[in-house]
Amino acid sequence: MHSLWFDYHLPVIWALLLSVVVLLYVVLDGFDLGMGILFPWVKDEEQRDRMMNSIAPFWDGNETWLVLAGGSLWIAFPKAYAIILPALYLPILIMFMGLICRGVSFEFRFISKPKQKKWDFAFSAGSIVAAFCQGVVLGTVIHGIEVVDGKFAGGPLDWAHPFALMCGLGVVAGYALLGAFWLMLRTDGALRLRAKQLAMPALIILFAFLLGAAIWTPLAVPSINTRWFDSAALNYIWVLPLLVLALVWWAFSAIKKGRGGQGFAATVFIFIFSFVGIAVSIFPYLVPPALTLWEASISPESQLFMLLGVMPLVPLILAYTAFIYWTFRGKVKTGDTYY
């Protein structure tokens, strides 16, 4: 009896843990990347300095969640890892190159003044590329990966289809909105006003993406079509898009009223409920439509052993993250610097 319980529930627990870690990365590094996405639309150098200083204490720690997500996938679901990585080598490689450019620009931009233009470009381009590639990865997983005999059987550019590219643009818009609300929350004066101006087009693009995804996904993926329009599922699954629609309205209202904290919270919940919608749509598959959670898992004994090692790490990282955010709370003023 205990063996059957572990066989079924451990992969689900690991999937929930992986989902939480991915969401933490998306939310925490999302506004960091959003800063770089917004960078080309802010021309004043003092304002650009404040943008970077607003995230300087946090950005490298936020990337911890990406490392933990990749490690969790590798140790708990190695069969899925062995399929997803070959299918997405190119966008994942480009994503890491973008993150490296973003990181290097942080270290060199302030010390290279007044010749920092190339680092401004690296910061912006790296952020946009990384965000876009993350959306492409998401779109490819939702759309499905071709698998034969437990191995990736597609080509190197299978990810380059319109649905995945649309998801890439949607993630860029979502991160830009997070970044704009972060600036509204953490800055004042002309920069806060500029962030408010940039938030509205980001929200409009994000809403257009959400609407497009809601229409396109069931048309592109038959299994999701069946899940969404099954008579039993209709009783609960349509609550999610209604919640997202209400959150979009909340974000719109927050922009109009200039309430950065409320807007940031609304955008975070948009990401959370969208993620829940994806999970509900593809469950029990980890690699749709070929590999379920249980088929992708290693032995329950190994999963339990590693879960006992990983579980203490998450609250420790959360506690440290909370401490850093508390320490560097408040508005970022002109002249404040962390580099």
C-alpha positions in Angstrom: 0.0 0.0 0.0 2.8 2.4 1.0 4.7 1.6 -2.2 1.7 2.3 -4.4 1.2 5.6 -2.6 4.7 6.7 -3.2 4.7 5.5 -6.8 1.7 7.7 -7.6 2.2 10.8 -5.3 6.0 11.4 -5.4 6.0 12.4 -9.1 3.1 14.7 -8.4 4.9 16.3 -5.4 8.0 16.8 -7.6 5.9 18.3 -10.3 4.3 20.7 -7.8 7.7 21.6 -6.5 9.0 22.2 -10.0 6.0 24.4 -10.8 6.5 26.5 -7.7 10.2 27.0 -8.5 9.5 27.9 -12.1 6.8 30.4 -11.0 9.2 32.0 -8.5 11.7 32.4 -11.2 9.2 33.9 -13.6 8.0 36.4 -11.1 11.3 37.4 -9.5 13.5 37.4 -12.6 10.6 38.5 -14.7 10.7 42.1 -13.5 14.5 42.1 -13.8 14.3 41.1 -17.5 11.4 43.6 -17.8 13.8 46.3 -16.9 16.0 45.5 -19.8 13.0 45.2 -22.1 11.9 48.7 -21.1 15.4 50.2 -21.4 15.2 51.4 -25.0 12.2 53.5 -24.2 13.9 55.4 -21.4 16.5 57.8 -22.8 17.6 59.8 -19.8 20.9 58.5 -18.3 20.0 59.3 -14.7 16.7 57.4 -15.1 18.5 54.5 -16.6 20.9 54.4 -13.7 18.0 54.3 -11.3 16.4 51.5 -13.3 19.5 49.4 -12.9 20.0 50.3 -9.3 16.4 49.3 -8.5 17.2 45.7 -9.4 21.0 45.6 -8.7 20.7 43.9 -5.2 18.3 41.2 -6.5 19.0 40.1 -10.1 21.7 37.5 -9.5 19.8 35.9 -6.6 16.6 35.8 -8.6 18.4 33.5 -11.2 18.9 30.9 -8.4 15.4 29.7 -9.1 16.3 29.0 -12.8 19.2 26.8 -11.7 17.0 25.0 -9.2 14.3 24.4 -11.8 16.7 22.9 -14.3 18.3 20.8 -11.6 14.9 19.6 -10.3 13.9 18.5 -13.8 17.2 16.7 -14.3 17.2 14.7 -11.0 13.4 14.0 -10.7 12.4 13.6 -14.4 15.5 12.6 -16.3 13.6 11.1 -19.2 11.8 14.4 -19.7 15.0 16.3 -19.4 16.6 14.0 -22.1 13.8 14.8 -24.5 13.2 18.5 -23.8 16.9 19.5 -24.0 17.6 18.1 -27.5 14.3 19.5 -28.7 15.1 23.0 -27.4 18.9 23.2 -27.5 19.0 26.3 -29.7 16.5 28.5 -27.8 17.9 27.4 -24.5 21.4 28.1 -25.6 20.4 31.5 -26.9 18.5 32.2 -23.7 21.6 31.6 -21.6 23.7 33.8 -23.9 21.1 36.5 -23.3 21.3 36.0 -19.6 25.1 36.2 -19.8 25.0 39.4 -21.7 22.6 40.8 -19.2 24.8 39.8 -16.3 28.1 41.1 -17.9 26.4 44.5 -18.6 25.6 44.9 -15.0 29.2 44.5 -14.0 30.7 46.8 -16.7 28.1 49.5 -17.4 28.8 51.7 -14.3 32.6 51.4 -14.5 32.7 52.2 -18.3 31.0 55.6 -18.1 30.8 57.7 -20.1 31.2 55.0 -22.8 28.5 52.7 -21.5 26.3 52.6 -24.7 27.5 49.2 -25.7 26.6 47.9 -22.2 23.2 49.5 -22.4 22.6 47.6 -25.6 23.9 44.4 -24.1 21.6 44.8 -21.1 18.5 45.5 -23.2 19.2 42.9 -26.0 20.2 40.2 -23.5 17.0 40.8 -21.5 14.7 40.7 -24.6 16.4 37.7 -26.1 16.2 35.7 -22.8 12.6 36.6 -22.2 11.6 35.7 -25.8 13.4 32.3 -25.6 11.7 31.4 -22.4 8.3 32.0 -24.1 9.4 29.9 -27.1 10.3 27.0 -24.7 6.9 27.3 -23.0 5.1 27.4 -26.4 6.9 24.4 -27.7 6.2 22.3 -24.6 2.5 23.2 -24.8 2.3 22.5 -28.6 4.0 19.2 -28.2 7.3 17.5 -28.8 7.7 14.7 -31.3 8.9 11.6 -29.4 9.6 8.1 -30.7 10.7 5.2 -28.4 11.3 7.6 -25.6 13.6 9.9 -27.6 13.2 13.2 -29.3 12.5 12.5 -33.0 12.1 15.9 -34.5 14.4 18.4 -36.1 16.6 21.2 -34.7 14.1 23.9 -35.7 10.9 22.2 -34.6 10.5 24.9 -32.0 10.3 27.6 -34.6 6.6 27.5 -35.3 4.1 30.4 -35.0 2.5 29.3 -31.8 5.8 29.2 -29.9 6.9 32.5 -31.4 3.7 34.1 -30.3 4.3 32.7 -26.8 7.8 34.4 -26.9 6.2 37.8 -27.6 3.7 37.2 -24.9 6.3 36.5 -22.3 8.3 39.6 -23.4 5.1 41.7 -22.9 4.4 40.1 -19.5 7.9 40.8 -18.2 7.8 44.3 -19.5 4.6 44.9 -17.5 6.2 43.4 -14.4 9.1 45.7 -14.9 6.9 48.8 -15.4 4.9 48.1 -12.2 8.2 47.5 -10.3 9.4 50.9 -11.4 6.1 52.5 -10.4 6.5 50.8 -7.0 10.2 51.6 -6.4 10.9 55.0 -8.0 9.3 58.4 -8.1 9.2 61.6 -10.2 9.7 61.5 -14.0 10.8 57.8 -14.1 7.7 56.7 -12.3 5.6 58.7 -14.7 7.5 57.1 -17.7 6.9 53.6 -16.2 3.2 54.4 -16.0 3.2 55.4 -19.6 5.0 52.2 -20.7 2.8 49.9 -18.6 -0.4 50.5 -20.7 1.0 49.3 -24.0 2.6 46.3 -22.3 -0.7 45.4 -20.7 -2.5 45.7 -24.1 0.0 43.5 -25.8 -0.2 40.9 -22.9 -4.0 40.9 -23.1 -3.9 40.4 -26.9 -1.5 37.5 -26.3 -3.7 35.9 -23.7 -6.7 36.2 -25.9 -4.8 34.8 -28.9 -3.5 31.9 -26.8 -7.0 31.1 -25.5 -8.2 30.8 -29.1 -5.2 29.2 -30.7 -4.3 26.6 -28.1 -7.3 24.4 -28.4 -7.2 24.7 -32.2 -3.5 23.7 -32.3 -3.5 21.0 -29.7 -6.3 18.4 -30.0 -5.8 17.0 -26.5 -6.2 20.4 -24.9 -9.3 21.0 -27.1 -10.8 17.8 -25.6 -9.8 18.8 -22.1 -11.2 22.3 -22.3 -14.5 21.5 -23.9 -15.3 18.2 -22.1 -18.7 18.6 -20.4 -17.2 17.7 -17.0 -14.3 20.1 -17.4 -16.6 23.0 -18.3 -17.8 23.1 -14.8 -14.5 24.4 -13.4 -11.9 25.1 -16.1 -13.6 28.3 -17.4 -13.2 29.9 -14.0 -9.5 30.4 -14.8 -9.9 32.7 -17.9 -12.6 34.7 -16.0 -10.1 35.2 -13.1 -7.4 36.2 -15.6 -9.8 38.7 -17.2 -10.6 40.2 -13.8 -6.9 40.5 -13.1 -6.3 42.2 -16.4 -8.9 44.8 -15.4 -7.3 45.2 -12.0 -3.9 45.8 -13.7 -5.6 48.4 -16.0 -7.2 50.1 -13.0 -3.8 50.1 -11.2 -2.2 51.9 -14.2 -4.9 54.5 -14.3 -4.7 55.2 -10.5 -0.9 55.0 -10.5 -0.8 52.1 -7.9 2.4 50.2 -8.7 2.0 47.7 -5.9 -1.5 46.6 -6.9 -0.5 46.4 -10.5 2.5 44.3 -9.7 0.3 41.9 -7.6 -2.3 41.7 -10.4 0.4 40.8 -13.0 1.9 38.2 -10.7 -1.5 36.6 -10.3 -2.0 36.7 -14.1 1.1 34.6 -14.4 0.1 32.3 -11.6 -3.4 31.6 -13.0 -2.1 31.3 -16.6 0.4 28.7 -15.3 -2.4 26.8 -13.5 -4.4 26.8 -16.7 -1.5 25.3 -18.6 -1.0 22.7 -15.9 -4.7 21.7 -16.0 -4.6 21.6 -19.8 -1.6 19.2 -20.2 -1.9 17.1 -17.0 -0.8 14.3 -16.6 1.8 14.9 -19.3 5.1 16.4 -18.6 6.2 16.2 -22.3 2.9 16.4 -24.2 1.7 14.3 -25.8 4.2 11.5 -25.2 5.4 11.3 -21.6 3.4 11.4 -18.4 4.8 12.4 -15.0 5.1 8.8 -14.0 6.7 7.7 -17.2 9.3 10.5 -16.9 10.2 9.7 -13.3 13.1 7.9 -11.8 12.4 5.3 -9.1 10.3 6.4 -6.1 13.1 5.5 -3.7 15.5 7.9 -5.6 12.8 10.6 -5.8 12.1 10.4 -2.0 15.8 10.5 -1.2 16.4 13.6 -3.3 13.2 15.3 -2.1 14.5 15.1 1.5 17.6 16.9 0.3 15.9 19.5 -1.8 12.9 20.4 0.4 15.0 22.2 3.0 16.7 24.3 0.3 13.5 26.0 -0.8 12.5 27.7 2.5 16.2 28.6 3.1 16.4 30.4 -0.3 13.0 32.0 0.2 14.1 33.3 3.7 17.3 34.7 2.2 15.4 36.3 -0.7 12.9 37.8 1.7 15.7 39.2 3.8 17.4 40.8 0.8 14.1 42.4 -0.4 13.4 43.7 3.1 16.9 45.1 3.5 16.7 47.0 0.2 13.1 48.1 0.4 11.9 51.6 -0.3 12.2 54.0 -3.2 15.4 54.2 -5.2 16.5 57.9 -5.3 18.8 59.8 -7.6 22.4 59.1 -6.5 21.6 55.8 -4.9 24.0 53.2 -6.2 24.8 49.5 -5.5 27.8 49.3 -7.9 
